[in-house]
Amino acid sequence: MDLRILVTAIICVLYLLVLLPIYIWMDRKRESVETPGYKLVLSGIFCVLGLAAVFVHDFSIFPLLILGGLILAMIGDYFLVFLFADEKRFICGILAFSVTQVFYIAGMIVLSGIGIGEFIMTILVLSAILIVVLKMKPDFGKARLPINIYTALVTLMAAKAVMMLLAGERVMTLQWMFSMGALLFWVSDMFLGINRFIKKRRIFSTLVAVCYFLGQLMIAISVYYQQ
């Protein structure tokens, strides 16, 4: 068995069956003061994986870009602790995650270039999101502009991920894992938007956590499969 597959399996089992359920349980309790710190620990694990991948691949450009995205995501995770309590810090979190998307998009461009398909798909998905927003009329407040910028970036990131999966050439493990992670990241943000601006429910918080942390884990591990 490929050692990378064995290590991937061990990390995924430990993370998804032990660490993530503990965070979800703590988050559902709400009153747990340890929850924010534990969330940063989970994000820090991604950064450690990303840093190790940089050394494994001798500081090549793709691992460096992904590490940059993982670090900015951890910063964003800190600020999103204040999702409902502090609008200014919430906006800082959006900006940090916007830079994360720039790093991820750049990483995918390094892997497979970029074409018109990604932009067409992005425009179509953004149009659908706009229709929903106009119908629901959520109050974004001062965060409207940062949210609009972030939504465009994360949707472009997801569109690029889909195009990598649909590429005519053989899809390698790296592309598959990274693309699925990117799509889960996008899905988590859609649930986050619903929970923050349309209807606040605990199930949405749980879905955000599962999709986001699983997506980030797949992105972080995918780097080890670079040829």
N, C-alpha and C positions, 0 to 999 in steps of 0.2 A: 504493500500500500504506500502511496506517495505520502511522505512525512507531512507535507503541507495539508493534505486532506485530514490526516489524523489530528493535527494541531487545530485546524479549523473546527473540526467536530467537537473537540474538548472545550475550546473557547466558547462556541455557540451554546453547548449544553450548560456550562457554568453560568454564562451570561443570561441566557433566556429562561432557564429553569430555576435559577437561584437568585441572582442579583436583580434582574428586572422585576420579578414578582414581589420582591421585598420593597422595591421603590413604589410599585403600584399600590401595595397595601398601605405603605406610609402616606402616600399622596391621598388615598381615599379617607384616611383618618382626619386629614386636614389640620388637626391641632398639633401634629408632630413637628417640632421645631427642627428636627434633624433632616427633614425631607430635602430642603434646598442643598445642603451640604452633600447629601447622598447622591443627589442628581448630578452634582459636579464631579463626584467620584466616578460615576458611570461614564460621563463625558471624558474625564481624564484618562480612562482606560483606552478610549479611541485614540487619544493623542499619543499614548505610550505605544500602541500598535503602529500608528503612523510613523512615529520617530524610529522605531525599530526597522520598519520597512525602508526608510531612507538609508539606513546603514547597510541593510541587506543588498540594496540595489545601487550602492556606491554613489549616493547623492544625485541620481538621475532626475530629470525634470518632473516626470509624472508623480513619483512619490513625494517630492517636495511640494508640488501644487496641492496634493491631497492632504498632506500634513498641515499646510497653511489653512485649508478649509476646515479641517478638524479642530484646529486651535481657535479659529474665529467662531466656530459653532459652540465650543465650550464657553467662550466669552458671551455669546448670545444666550446660552442656557442660563448663565448667571442673571442676566438682565430680565429674562422672561420669567424668572421667579416672581417678578413684580407685575405679572400679566394683568391683574385686575386692580392692583393697589397704587401703581405709580406710572402715569402715562409717559413721563419723560424717560424713565428707565426702560419702559416697554419699547419706545421708539429707538433707543440705543440698541436694544436687542434686535430689532428689525434691521437696523443698519449693519450690525455685526453679521447677521445671517445673510444679508445681501452680498457682503464681501465673500462669505462662504460660497455662495452660488457662483460668483465670478471665478473663484479658484477651481470649483468642480467643473464648470463649463470649459475652462481653459484646459483642465486635465483631459476631458473627453475629446477636445479638439486635437490635443497631442496624440491621443490614441487613434483617432479615425478621421481627422479633418472636420470640415463643416460644409453643409450644402443648403440649398434652398428649402429642402423638405422640412428641416427643423423650424425655419421661420414661418412657413405656411402653417404647420401644425400649431405653433405657438399662437399665431394670430387667431386660428379657429377656436382653440381652447380659451384664450382670453376673451374672445367675443361671447362665448357661452357663459363665462364667469361674469362678464359685464351685464348680461341679460338677467342673471340671478340677482346680482347686486342692485340693479335698477328696480327689480320687483320687490326685493326684501327691504331695501332702503336702510341698511345698517348705518349707525352713527360712528364713523371712524374718527371724528374729532380732528385733532392736530396731527394724528398719525396717517391721515389720508394719503399724502404724497409719498412718504416712506413705504406704506403698504402697497401702493400702486407700483412703485419701482420694484419692490421685492417680489410681488406677484408676477410681474413680467419676467424677472430673472429666474425664479424657481420654476416657472412654466417652461421657459426656454431650456432649462436644465433637464426637465422631465421629457420634453420633446426630443432633445438630443439623445437621451437614454433610449427612447422608443426607436429612434432611427438606427441606433447601434444594434438593437435586437433584430431589426428588420433588414439589416444589411445583407446583401446577397452572398457575401463571403462567409466562411465558417465562423460562427460566433464562439470565441474562446471563453474559458472560464472567467477570466478577468472581466471581459466585456459583459458577460451575463450577470455576474455578481454585482458589478458596479451599477449596471443599468437597473436591476431590480431594486438595489438599495436606493438609487436616485428616485425611482417611482414611488417607493414607500415613503421617502422624505416628502415628496409632493403631496401624497395622500394625507400624511400627518398634518401638513400645513392647512389643507382644506378643512380637516376636522377642527384644527385650532381656531381657524377663522369663524367657523360655525359656533364653537363654544364661547369665543370671546365677544362676538358681535351680533349673533342671531339668537341662539338658545343655549344657555349654560346648563349642562348636564354632566354628571359624573362619568357616564358612559363615554362621552366625547373625550374627556381627559384621559381615560384609560386607552382609548383607541389612538389618541395622539402619542402617548408614551410607547405603546407597542409598535406602531408603525415607524415612529421616529428612531427609537433606539435600535430596532431591528435593521432599519435602513442604514443608519450610520455604521452599525457593526459590519454589514455586508460591504459597504464602501471601504471601510478601514482594512478588512481582511482581503478584499479583492486585489490590493496592491501587491500582495505576496505572490500572486499568480502572473505577474508581469514576466514576459519571456526575456 
